[in-house]
Amino acid sequence: MRPSHWLTLAAVACLGLWVVLAFVLAVPSGWVHVPLAAGALVIVRAAVLR
């Protein structure tokens, strides 16, 4: 697999973690949005490498 595919999988994992923390567990903290920011940045990196 190409590096962009691995980055896409990592981004999906980060966004999935964000959904679980923000909506399923409803963690009352601002830190719950860190996986969202990381996932967005990884998506951009994967798009650039592609």
Secondary structure, 3 states (H helix, E strand, C coil): CCHHHHHHHHHHHHHHHHHHHHHHCCCCCHHHHHHHHHHHHHHHHHHHHC
